[in-house]
C-alpha cells in the first residue's frame, strides 16, 4: 500500500496546465477540460497525474498514462489490471492518490465547517456524539473532517460511492462498523499539512490490521513533470 499527496496549485496557471495536459490520458484530458473553471480543471488533471506518478514508483509494469475504466458507480480501476487497486481524490490545492494490491480508498479534504444539519444526516450516532461534544468550533470542524474523510475513503474502497448511505456505518474507531457489525475494512487518518486531512481505508488480508504506512509520500508533482519533459 502506498499513499501520495501533492500540491497542485501550479496547475491553476493556464500555461503550466496546458503543458501538463500532454502527459495525461485522452480520457483524463476530456474530464479535466469538461470543467468550466480553472480550479476544477487543475484538480482533475492533478489527481490523474499524481496517480500516474504513484504507479510509476510502485507498479512499474503498467504503461503510462494509465488507462482507467469505471464501474457503474464511477469507481476507477486500471484496465486489464484486476490485482491493482487505485483511488484518487482532490480538494483545495491538493491531490491524493493511493495504490495497493488490496481494495483501497483515499480522500483528502481541507478543513470542513461542521454544520449540525449535515452532521445529523451523514454521521452515525457515536460519531455525532463525538462531534457535538467538542468544546470549540475549531475542534468540531477538525473532528468532523476526520470522520468525513474516513467515510469517503470507505465508500471508495468498496467501489460504491455515495450509493452507500454515510450514516449506516461508523468510522469512529479504526475498523469500519456497518450497522453494529464488524467489516473487513480499516481506516487510518493522516494530517500531513496544517490545512488538510487525508484518510485511507483498505481491506485487510490477514488477522492483523491493514498494513498502513507510517507516513504519506509527499510528491513535488511540478518537478516530476519537468523531469519527464526534459
C-alpha positions as protocol buffer text, in pm:
chain_id: "A"
residue {
  index: 1
  type: UNK
  ca { x: 0 y: 0 z: 0 }
}
residue {
  index: 2
  type: UNK
  ca { x: 135 y: 341 z: -100 }
}
residue {
  index: 3
  type: UNK
  ca { x: -21 y: 682 z: -42 }
}
residue {
  index: 4
  type: UNK
  ca { x: 80 y: 1003 z: -218 }
}
residue {
  index: 5
  type: UNK
  ca { x: -4 y: 1371 z: -170 }
}
residue {
  index: 6
  type: UNK
  ca { x: 88 y: 1664 z: -392 }
}
residue {
  index: 7
  type: UNK
  ca { x: 23 y: 2034 z: -418 }
}
residue {
  index: 8
  type: UNK
  ca { x: -149 y: 2109 z: -749 }
}
residue {
  index: 9
  type: UNK
  ca { x: -161 y: 2486 z: -712 }
}
residue {
  index: 10
  type: UNK
  ca { x: 78 y: 2532 z: -1006 }
}
residue {
  index: 11
  type: UNK
  ca { x: -186 y: 2389 z: -1241 }
}
residue {
  index: 12
  type: UNK
  ca { x: -404 y: 2695 z: -1182 }
}
residue {
  index: 13
  type: UNK
  ca { x: -159 y: 2870 z: -1414 }
}
residue {
  index: 14
  type: UNK
  ca { x: -311 y: 2808 z: -1757 }
}
residue {
  index: 15
  type: UNK
  ca { x: 28 y: 2794 z: -1929 }
}
residue {
  index: 16
  type: UNK
  ca { x: 155 y: 2526 z: -1691 }
}
residue {
  index: 17
  type: UNK
  ca { x: -179 y: 2345 z: -1713 }
}
residue {
  index: 18
  type: UNK
  ca { x: -164 y: 2329 z: -2092 }
}
residue {
  index: 19
  type: UNK
  ca { x: 192 y: 2200 z: -2072 }
}
residue {
  index: 20
  type: UNK
  ca { x: 99 y: 1931 z: -1819 }
}
residue {
  index: 21
  type: UNK
  ca { x: -211 y: 1824 z: -2011 }
}
residue {
  index: 22
  type: UNK
  ca { x: 0 y: 1636 z: -2267 }
}
residue {
  index: 23
  type: UNK
  ca { x: 108 y: 1384 z: -2001 }
}
residue {
  index: 24
  type: UNK
  ca { x: -250 y: 1275 z: -1922 }
}
residue {
  index: 25
  type: UNK
  ca { x: -457 y: 1013 z: -2100 }
}
residue {
  index: 26
  type: UNK
  ca { x: -717 y: 1125 z: -2353 }
}
residue {
  index: 27
  type: UNK
  ca { x: -991 y: 1024 z: -2111 }
}
residue {
  index: 28
  type: UNK
  ca { x: -850 y: 1240 z: -1832 }
}
residue {
  index: 29
  type: UNK
  ca { x: -785 y: 1530 z: -2068 }
}
residue {
  index: 30
  type: UNK
  ca { x: -1152 y: 1527 z: -2160 }
}
residue {
  index: 31
  type: UNK
  ca { x: -1262 y: 1500 z: -1797 }
}
residue {
  index: 32
  type: UNK
  ca { x: -1039 y: 1789 z: -1694 }
}
residue {
  index: 33
  type: UNK
  ca { x: -1141 y: 2015 z: -1981 }
}
residue {
  index: 34
  type: UNK
  ca { x: -1508 y: 1948 z: -1909 }
}
residue {
  index: 35
  type: UNK
  ca { x: -1477 y: 2173 z: -1603 }
}
residue {
  index: 36
  type: UNK
  ca { x: -1567 y: 2536 z: -1662 }
}
residue {
  index: 37
  type: UNK
  ca { x: -1335 y: 2688 z: -1403 }
}
residue {
  index: 38
  type: UNK
  ca { x: -959 y: 2652 z: -1395 }
}
residue {
  index: 39
  type: UNK
  ca { x: -961 y: 2531 z: -1033 }
}
residue {
  index: 40
  type: UNK
  ca { x: -1172 y: 2230 z: -1130 }
}
residue {
  index: 41
  type: UNK
  ca { x: -953 y: 2157 z: -1429 }
}
residue {
  index: 42
  type: UNK
  ca { x: -640 y: 2178 z: -1214 }
}
residue {
  index: 43
  type: UNK
  ca { x: -778 y: 1937 z: -954 }
}
residue {
  index: 44
  type: UNK
  ca { x: -896 y: 1682 z: -1209 }
}
residue {
  index: 45
  type: UNK
  ca { x: -570 y: 1684 z: -1403 }
}
residue {
  index: 46
  type: UNK
  ca { x: -355 y: 1697 z: -1090 }
}
residue {
  index: 47
  type: UNK
  ca { x: -516 y: 1387 z: -940 }
}
residue {
  index: 48
  type: UNK
  ca { x: -465 y: 1191 z: -1264 }
}
residue {
  index: 49
  type: UNK
  ca { x: -102 y: 1295 z: -1298 }
}
residue {
  index: 50
  type: UNK
  ca { x: -33 y: 1209 z: -936 }
}
residue {
  index: 51
  type: UNK
  ca { x: -184 y: 864 z: -987 }
}
residue {
  index: 52
  type: UNK
  ca { x: 45 y: 805 z: -1284 }
}
residue {
  index: 53
  type: UNK
  ca { x: 343 y: 914 z: -1074 }
}
residue {
  index: 54
  type: UNK
  ca { x: 233 y: 677 z: -796 }
}
residue {
  index: 55
  type: UNK
  ca { x: 211 y: 389 z: -1044 }
}
residue {
  index: 56
  type: UNK
  ca { x: 547 y: 478 z: -1194 }
}
residue {
  index: 57
  type: UNK
  ca { x: 704 y: 437 z: -849 }
}
residue {
  index: 58
  type: UNK
  ca { x: 518 y: 122 z: -747 }
}
residue {
  index: 59
  type: UNK
  ca { x: 355 y: -94 z: -1017 }
}
residue {
  index: 60
  type: UNK
  ca { x: 620 y: -23 z: -1276 }
}
residue {
  index: 61
  type: UNK
  ca { x: 489 y: -272 z: -1533 }
}
residue {
  index: 62
  type: UNK
  ca { x: 178 y: -63 z: -1601 }
}
residue {
  index: 63
  type: UNK
  ca { x: 202 y: 151 z: -1917 }
}
residue {
  index: 64
  type: UNK
  ca { x: 155 y: 523 z: -1855 }
}
residue {
  index: 65
  type: UNK
  ca { x: -61 y: 720 z: -1875 }
}
residue {
  index: 66
  type: UNK
  ca { x: -276 y: 452 z: -1715 }
}
residue {
  index: 67
  type: UNK
  ca { x: -593 y: 354 z: -1898 }
}
residue {
  index: 68
  type: UNK
  ca { x: -874 y: 398 z: -1647 }
}
residue {
  index: 69
  type: UNK
  ca { x: -1212 y: 224 z: -1659 }
}
residue {
  index: 70
  type: UNK
  ca { x: -1505 y: 282 z: -1424 }
}
residue {
  index: 71
  type: UNK
  ca { x: -1782 y: 72 z: -1275 }
}
residue {
  index: 72
  type: UNK
  ca { x: -2148 y: 177 z: -1261 }
}
residue {
  index: 73
  type: UNK
  ca { x: -2074 y: 390 z: -955 }
}
residue {
  index: 74
  type: UNK
  ca { x: -1785 y: 565 z: -1139 }
}
residue {
  index: 75
  type: UNK
  ca { x: -1523 y: 396 z: -919 }
}
residue {
  index: 76
  type: UNK
  ca { x: -1194 y: 382 z: -1113 }
}
residue {
  index: 77
  type: UNK
  ca { x: -972 y: 85 z: -1189 }
}
residue {
  index: 78
  type: UNK
  ca { x: -693 y: 14 z: -1435 }
}
residue {
  index: 79
  type: UNK
  ca { x: -787 y: -173 z: -1750 }
}
residue {
  index: 80
  type: UNK
  ca { x: -659 y: -533 z: -1756 }
}
residue {
  index: 81
  type: UNK
  ca { x: -508 y: -498 z: -1406 }
}
residue {
  index: 82
  type: UNK
  ca { x: -756 y: -670 z: -1170 }
}
residue {
  index: 83
  type: UNK
  ca { x: -492 y: -717 z: -899 }
}
residue {
  index: 84
  type: UNK
  ca { x: -403 y: -347 z: -876 }
}
residue {
  index: 85
  type: UNK
  ca { x: -639 y: -121 z: -681 }
}
residue {
  index: 86
  type: UNK
  ca { x: -634 y: 257 z: -707 }
}
residue {
  index: 87
  type: UNK
  ca { x: -805 y: 560 z: -562 }
}
residue {
  index: 88
  type: UNK
  ca { x: -769 y: 935 z: -618 }
}
residue {
  index: 89
  type: UNK
  ca { x: -901 y: 1247 z: -450 }
}
residue {
  index: 90
  type: UNK
  ca { x: -862 y: 1622 z: -472 }
}
residue {
  index: 91
  type: UNK
  ca { x: -962 y: 1921 z: -262 }
}
residue {
  index: 92
  type: UNK
  ca { x: -841 y: 2277 z: -240 }
}
residue {
  index: 93
  type: UNK
  ca { x: -488 y: 2286 z: -378 }
}
residue {
  index: 94
  type: UNK
  ca { x: -417 y: 1920 z: -304 }
}
residue {
  index: 95
  type: UNK
  ca { x: -444 y: 1587 z: -483 }
}
residue {
  index: 96
  type: UNK
  ca { x: -407 y: 1245 z: -323 }
}
residue {
  index: 97
  type: UNK
  ca { x: -358 y: 901 z: -474 }
}
residue {
  index: 98
  type: UNK
  ca { x: -341 y: 552 z: -326 }
}
residue {
  index: 99
  type: UNK
  ca { x: -233 y: 227 z: -490 }
}
residue {
  index: 100
  type: UNK
  ca { x: -244 y: -121 z: -341 }
}
residue {
  index: 101
  type: UNK
  ca { x: -279 y: -493 z: -404 }
}
residue {
  index: 102
  type: UNK
  ca { x: -597 y: -479 z: -192 }
}
residue {
  index: 103
  type: UNK
  ca { x: -916 y: -271 z: -227 }
}
residue {
  index: 104
  type: UNK
  ca { x: -836 y: 84 z: -118 }
}
residue {
  index: 105
  type: UNK
  ca { x: -991 y: 428 z: -95 }
}
residue {
  index: 106
  type: UNK
  ca { x: -836 y: 767 z: -24 }
}
residue {
  index: 107
  type: UNK
  ca { x: -987 y: 1106 z: 49 }
}
residue {
  index: 108
  type: UNK
  ca { x: -822 y: 1443 z: 102 }
}
residue {
  index: 109
  type: UNK
  ca { x: -1011 y: 1743 z: 235 }
}
residue {
  index: 110
  type: UNK
  ca { x: -931 y: 2089 z: 354 }
}
residue {
  index: 111
  type: UNK
  ca { x: -1087 y: 2150 z: 695 }
}
residue {
  index: 112
  type: UNK
  ca { x: -1465 y: 2147 z: 651 }
}
residue {
  index: 113
  type: UNK
  ca { x: -1706 y: 2352 z: 859 }
}
residue {
  index: 114
  type: UNK
  ca { x: -1911 y: 2140 z: 1095 }
}
residue {
  index: 115
  type: UNK
  ca { x: -2279 y: 2210 z: 1031 }
}
residue {
  index: 116
  type: UNK
  ca { x: -2515 y: 2030 z: 1265 }
}
residue {
  index: 117
  type: UNK
  ca { x: -2772 y: 1955 z: 995 }
}
residue {
  index: 118
  type: UNK
  ca { x: -2512 y: 1787 z: 775 }
}
residue {
  index: 119
  type: UNK
  ca { x: -2367 y: 1601 z: 1073 }
}
residue {
  index: 120
  type: UNK
  ca { x: -2705 y: 1455 z: 1165 }
}
residue {
  index: 121
  type: UNK
  ca { x: -2758 y: 1348 z: 805 }
}
residue {
  index: 122
  type: UNK
  ca { x: -2427 y: 1171 z: 740 }
}
residue {
  index: 123
  type: UNK
  ca { x: -2285 y: 1064 z: 1078 }
}
residue {
  index: 124
  type: UNK
  ca { x: -2362 y: 752 z: 1279 }
}
residue {
  index: 125
  type: UNK
  ca { x: -2484 y: 813 z: 1634 }
}
residue {
  index: 126
  type: UNK
  ca { x: -2149 y: 751 z: 1803 }
}
residue {
  index: 127
  type: UNK
  ca { x: -1977 y: 982 z: 1554 }
}
residue {
  index: 128
  type: UNK
  ca { x: -2238 y: 1254 z: 1600 }
}
residue {
  index: 129
  type: UNK
  ca { x: -2200 y: 1235 z: 1978 }
}
residue {
  index: 130
  type: UNK
  ca { x: -1825 y: 1286 z: 1947 }
}
residue {
  index: 131
  type: UNK
  ca { x: -1851 y: 1587 z: 1717 }
}
residue {
  index: 132
  type: UNK
  ca { x: -2120 y: 1762 z: 1922 }
}
residue {
  index: 133
  type: UNK
  ca { x: -1915 y: 1709 z: 2239 }
}
residue {
  index: 134
  type: UNK
  ca { x: -1623 y: 1917 z: 2111 }
}
residue {
  index: 135
  type: UNK
  ca { x: -1562 y: 2231 z: 2318 }
}
residue {
  index: 136
  type: UNK
  ca { x: -1460 y: 2465 z: 2037 }
}
residue {
  index: 137
  type: UNK
  ca { x: -1577 y: 2521 z: 1681 }
}
residue {
  index: 138
  type: UNK
  ca { x: -1227 y: 2451 z: 1554 }
}
residue {
  index: 139
  type: UNK
  ca { x: -1217 y: 2116 z: 1732 }
}
residue {
  index: 140
  type: UNK
  ca { x: -1561 y: 2028 z: 1597 }
}
residue {
  index: 141
  type: UNK
  ca { x: -1453 y: 2117 z: 1243 }
}
residue {
  index: 142
  type: UNK
  ca { x: -1142 y: 1901 z: 1277 }
}
residue {
  index: 143
  type: UNK
  ca { x: -1335 y: 1606 z: 1423 }
}
residue {
  index: 144
  type: UNK
  ca { x: -1599 y: 1628 z: 1151 }
}
residue {
  index: 145
  type: UNK
  ca { x: -1342 y: 1649 z: 870 }
}
residue {
  index: 146
  type: UNK
  ca { x: -1158 y: 1348 z: 1009 }
}
residue {
  index: 147
  type: UNK
  ca { x: -1477 y: 1143 z: 1010 }
}
residue {
  index: 148
  type: UNK
  ca { x: -1588 y: 1272 z: 670 }
}
residue {
  index: 149
  type: UNK
  ca { x: -1261 y: 1174 z: 502 }
}
residue {
  index: 150
  type: UNK
  ca { x: -1275 y: 830 z: 661 }
}
residue {
  index: 151
  type: UNK
  ca { x: -1628 y: 777 z: 534 }
}
residue {
  index: 152
  type: UNK
  ca { x: -1536 y: 894 z: 186 }
}
residue {
  index: 153
  type: UNK
  ca { x: -1236 y: 664 z: 180 }
}
residue {
  index: 154
  type: UNK
  ca { x: -1451 y: 366 z: 281 }
}
residue {
  index: 155
  type: UNK
  ca { x: -1717 y: 414 z: 14 }
}
residue {
  index: 156
  type: UNK
  ca { x: -1437 y: 449 z: -241 }
}
residue {
  index: 157
  type: UNK
  ca { x: -1269 y: 133 z: -116 }
}
residue {
  index: 158
  type: UNK
  ca { x: -1588 y: -71 z: -163 }
}
residue {
  index: 159
  type: UNK
  ca { x: -1645 y: 90 z: -502 }
}
residue {
  index: 160
  type: UNK
  ca { x: -1998 y: 217 z: -434 }
}
residue {
  index: 161
  type: UNK
  ca { x: -1953 y: 589 z: -383 }
}
residue {
  index: 162
  type: UNK
  ca { x: -2250 y: 774 z: -237 }
}
residue {
  index: 163
  type: UNK
  ca { x: -2479 y: 484 z: -324 }
}
residue {
  index: 164
  type: UNK
  ca { x: -2372 y: 369 z: 25 }
}
residue {
  index: 165
  type: UNK
  ca { x: -2555 y: 590 z: 282 }
}
residue {
  index: 166
  type: UNK
  ca { x: -2296 y: 753 z: 506 }
}
residue {
  index: 167
  type: UNK
  ca { x: -2492 y: 729 z: 829 }
}
residue {
  index: 168
  type: UNK
  ca { x: -2524 y: 349 z: 804 }
}
residue {
  index: 169
  type: UNK
  ca { x: -2168 y: 286 z: 917 }
}
residue {
  index: 170
  type: UNK
  ca { x: -1923 y: 420 z: 1173 }
}
residue {
  index: 171
  type: UNK
  ca { x: -1555 y: 502 z: 1127 }
}
residue {
  index: 172
  type: UNK
  ca { x: -1505 y: 636 z: 1478 }
}
residue {
  index: 173
  type: UNK
  ca { x: -1267 y: 350 z: 1550 }
}
residue {
  index: 174
  type: UNK
  ca { x: -1010 y: 223 z: 1305 }
}
residue {
  index: 175
  type: UNK
  ca { x: -1231 y: -66 z: 1193 }
}
residue {
  index: 176
  type: UNK
  ca { x: -1538 y: 23 z: 989 }
}
residue {
  index: 177
  type: UNK
  ca { x: -1856 y: -84 z: 1169 }
}
residue {
  index: 178
  type: UNK
  ca { x: -2161 y: -138 z: 948 }
}
residue {
  index: 179
  type: UNK
  ca { x: -2491 y: -136 z: 1141 }
}
residue {
  index: 180
  type: UNK
  ca { x: -2315 y: -263 z: 1457 }
}
residue {
  index: 181
  type: UNK
  ca { x: -2138 y: -542 z: 1266 }
}
residue {
  index: 182
  type: UNK
  ca { x: -1765 y: -561 z: 1203 }
}
residue {
  index: 183
  type: UNK
  ca { x: -1638 y: -534 z: 849 }
}
residue {
  index: 184
  type: UNK
  ca { x: -1309 y: -631 z: 690 }
}
residue {
  index: 185
  type: UNK
  ca { x: -1207 y: -269 z: 633 }
}
residue {
  index: 186
  type: UNK
  ca { x: -984 y: -44 z: 839 }
}
residue {
  index: 187
  type: UNK
  ca { x: -910 y: 329 z: 828 }
}
residue {
  index: 188
  type: UNK
  ca { x: -612 y: 549 z: 906 }
}
residue {
  index: 189
  type: UNK
  ca { x: -600 y: 928 z: 911 }
}
residue {
  index: 190
  type: UNK
  ca { x: -302 y: 1150 z: 837 }
}
residue {
  index: 191
  type: UNK
  ca { x: -259 y: 1524 z: 886 }
}
residue {
  index: 192
  type: UNK
  ca { x: 42 y: 1590 z: 661 }
}
residue {
  index: 193
  type: UNK
  ca { x: -28 y: 1963 z: 626 }
}
residue {
  index: 194
  type: UNK
  ca { x: -185 y: 2216 z: 860 }
}
residue {
  index: 195
  type: UNK
  ca { x: -474 y: 2284 z: 623 }
}
residue {
  index: 196
  type: UNK
  ca { x: -571 y: 1936 z: 505 }
}
residue {
  index: 197
  type: UNK
  ca { x: -655 y: 1586 z: 625 }
}
residue {
  index: 198
  type: UNK
  ca { x: -601 y: 1260 z: 436 }
}
residue {
  index: 199
  type: UNK
  ca { x: -777 y: 936 z: 526 }
}
residue {
  index: 200
  type: UNK
  ca { x: -725 y: 593 z: 375 }
}
residue {
  index: 201
  type: UNK
  ca { x: -940 y: 281 z: 401 }
}
residue {
  index: 202
  type: UNK
  ca { x: -833 y: -66 z: 299 }
}
residue {
  index: 203
  type: UNK
  ca { x: -939 y: -424 z: 328 }
}
residue {
  index: 204
  type: UNK
  ca { x: -720 y: -640 z: 549 }
}
residue {
  index: 205
  type: UNK
  ca { x: -569 y: -962 z: 417 }
}
residue {
  index: 206
  type: UNK
  ca { x: -462 y: -1131 z: 742 }
}
residue {
  index: 207
  type: UNK
  ca { x: -567 y: -1140 z: 1104 }
}
residue {
  index: 208
  type: UNK
  ca { x: -361 y: -827 z: 1154 }
}
residue {
  index: 209
  type: UNK
  ca { x: -488 y: -477 z: 1081 }
}
residue {
  index: 210
  type: UNK
  ca { x: -442 y: -336 z: 731 }
}
residue {
  index: 211
  type: UNK
  ca { x: -76 y: -254 z: 679 }
}
residue {
  index: 212
  type: UNK
  ca { x: -88 y: 125 z: 660 }
}
residue {
  index: 213
  type: UNK
  ca { x: 236 y: 318 z: 605 }
}
residue {
  index: 214
  type: UNK
  ca { x: 353 y: 543 z: 885 }
}
residue {
  index: 215
  type: UNK
  ca { x: 377 y: 844 z: 654 }
}
residue {
  index: 216
  type: UNK
  ca { x: 241 y: 969 z: 325 }
}
residue {
  index: 217
  type: UNK
  ca { x: 471 y: 1021 z: 28 }
}
residue {
  index: 218
  type: UNK
  ca { x: 481 y: 1395 z: -42 }
}
residue {
  index: 219
  type: UNK
  ca { x: 539 y: 1449 z: -414 }
}
residue {
  index: 220
  type: UNK
  ca { x: 666 y: 1759 z: -593 }
}
residue {
  index: 221
  type: UNK
  ca { x: 443 y: 1699 z: -893 }
}
residue {
  index: 222
  type: UNK
  ca { x: 564 y: 2002 z: -1086 }
}
residue {
  index: 223
  type: UNK
  ca { x: 925 y: 1884 z: -1059 }
}
residue {
  index: 224
  type: UNK
  ca { x: 823 y: 1534 z: -1172 }
}
residue {
  index: 225
  type: UNK
  ca { x: 655 y: 1673 z: -1483 }
}
residue {
  index: 226
  type: UNK
  ca { x: 951 y: 1896 z: -1562 }
}
residue {
  index: 227
  type: UNK
  ca { x: 1183 y: 1596 z: -1533 }
}
residue {
  index: 228
  type: UNK
  ca { x: 961 y: 1396 z: -1768 }
}
residue {
  index: 229
  type: UNK
  ca { x: 964 y: 1678 z: -2022 }
}
residue {
  index: 230
  type: UNK
  ca { x: 1342 y: 1715 z: -2024 }
}
